[in-house]
Amino acid sequence: MTEAVQPVAEPVPGQRPQRPAKLVFTQAVLGLQAMGALFATTFVAGMSNAGAVNASAGAIWGLGLWLVVMLGYAAGQQKKAWGVWLGWVLQVPMILGFFIDPAIAIIGVMFLALWITALRLGGRIDRERAERDAAAQLSGSEQLSSSEQLGDSEQPRDSEQAT
């Protein structure tokens, strides 16, 4: 079964263009990871209060909130090429949380897997959208040229108008 390719509609004034899937996915992953880092920070602070972690509350909250802010900042910078690299770099602190508690590293590895998936799947969706749009533009121009040819052949000739 083949699908009919719809020509791309002209953008409606005032309507926003569709955002790239890669951008949406990476922003979502980093935003959720920022919340995960906040929860991990509260967890480590609780462990510190219980005496299971030997660190000051100021250091725990300072580093944890720094990571939360940086993840939020990186989510906002995903339109830039260096924003993606910043996202890669910020995957490391959660994985290094293994030295505090292995559960933090497990969460970090899960977010790393989500990050890789967001980059790969988002890129694939964006490529497929571009191919679909190019095909629609091509078929739209072919339809336009064939209708122009029909329009020329349907015009009565001067000799036919005289009769």
Contacts in CASP RR format, 6 or more apart in sequence:
PFRMAT RR
TARGET T0000
AUTHOR 0000-0000-0000
METHOD contacts of the structure
MODEL  1
MTEAVQPVAEPVPGQRPQRPAKLVFTQAVLGLQAMGALFATTFVAGMSNA
GAVNASAGAIWGLGLWLVVMLGYAAGQQKKAWGVWLGWVLQVPMILGFFI
DPAIAIIGVMFLALWITALRLGGRIDRERAERDAAAQLSGSEQLSSSEQL
GDSEQPRDSEQAT
5 132 0 8 1.000
5 135 0 8 1.000
5 136 0 8 1.000
5 139 0 8 1.000
6 136 0 8 1.000
7 136 0 8 1.000
7 137 0 8 1.000
7 139 0 8 1.000
7 140 0 8 1.000
7 143 0 8 1.000
8 133 0 8 1.000
8 136 0 8 1.000
8 137 0 8 1.000
11 17 0 8 1.000
18 129 0 8 1.000
20 122 0 8 1.000
20 123 0 8 1.000
20 126 0 8 1.000
21 121 0 8 1.000
21 122 0 8 1.000
21 123 0 8 1.000
21 125 0 8 1.000
21 126 0 8 1.000
21 129 0 8 1.000
22 118 0 8 1.000
22 119 0 8 1.000
22 122 0 8 1.000
22 123 0 8 1.000
22 125 0 8 1.000
22 126 0 8 1.000
23 78 0 8 1.000
23 79 0 8 1.000
24 122 0 8 1.000
25 117 0 8 1.000
25 118 0 8 1.000
25 119 0 8 1.000
25 121 0 8 1.000
25 122 0 8 1.000
26 75 0 8 1.000
26 78 0 8 1.000
26 84 0 8 1.000
26 87 0 8 1.000
26 115 0 8 1.000
26 118 0 8 1.000
26 119 0 8 1.000
27 75 0 8 1.000
27 76 0 8 1.000
27 78 0 8 1.000
28 118 0 8 1.000
29 111 0 8 1.000
29 114 0 8 1.000
29 115 0 8 1.000
29 118 0 8 1.000
30 71 0 8 1.000
30 72 0 8 1.000
30 74 0 8 1.000
30 75 0 8 1.000
30 76 0 8 1.000
30 78 0 8 1.000
30 87 0 8 1.000
30 90 0 8 1.000
30 115 0 8 1.000
31 71 0 8 1.000
31 72 0 8 1.000
31 75 0 8 1.000
32 111 0 8 1.000
32 114 0 8 1.000
33 71 0 8 1.000
33 90 0 8 1.000
33 94 0 8 1.000
33 108 0 8 1.000
33 111 0 8 1.000
33 114 0 8 1.000
33 115 0 8 1.000
34 67 0 8 1.000
34 68 0 8 1.000
34 71 0 8 1.000
34 72 0 8 1.000
34 75 0 8 1.000
36 107 0 8 1.000
36 111 0 8 1.000
37 64 0 8 1.000
37 67 0 8 1.000
37 68 0 8 1.000
37 71 0 8 1.000
37 93 0 8 1.000
37 94 0 8 1.000
38 64 0 8 1.000
38 65 0 8 1.000
38 68 0 8 1.000
40 64 0 8 1.000
40 94 0 8 1.000
40 97 0 8 1.000
40 104 0 8 1.000
40 107 0 8 1.000
41 60 0 8 1.000
41 61 0 8 1.000
41 63 0 8 1.000
41 64 0 8 1.000
41 65 0 8 1.000
41 67 0 8 1.000
41 68 0 8 1.000
43 101 0 8 1.000
43 103 0 8 1.000
43 104 0 8 1.000
44 53 0 8 1.000
44 55 0 8 1.000
44 60 0 8 1.000
44 64 0 8 1.000
44 100 0 8 1.000
44 101 0 8 1.000
44 104 0 8 1.000
45 57 0 8 1.000
45 60 0 8 1.000
45 61 0 8 1.000
47 53 0 8 1.000
47 100 0 8 1.000
47 101 0 8 1.000
48 54 0 8 1.000
48 55 0 8 1.000
48 56 0 8 1.000
48 57 0 8 1.000
48 60 0 8 1.000
49 57 0 8 1.000
53 60 0 8 1.000
53 100 0 8 1.000
53 101 0 8 1.000
67 90 0 8 1.000
67 93 0 8 1.000
67 94 0 8 1.000
70 86 0 8 1.000
70 90 0 8 1.000
71 87 0 8 1.000
71 90 0 8 1.000
73 86 0 8 1.000
74 83 0 8 1.000
74 86 0 8 1.000
74 87 0 8 1.000
74 90 0 8 1.000
77 83 0 8 1.000
77 86 0 8 1.000
78 84 0 8 1.000
84 119 0 8 1.000
87 115 0 8 1.000
88 115 0 8 1.000
91 108 0 8 1.000
91 111 0 8 1.000
91 112 0 8 1.000
91 115 0 8 1.000
94 104 0 8 1.000
94 105 0 8 1.000
94 107 0 8 1.000
94 108 0 8 1.000
94 111 0 8 1.000
94 112 0 8 1.000
95 105 0 8 1.000
95 108 0 8 1.000
95 109 0 8 1.000
95 112 0 8 1.000
96 105 0 8 1.000
97 104 0 8 1.000
97 105 0 8 1.000
97 108 0 8 1.000
98 104 0 8 1.000
98 105 0 8 1.000
END
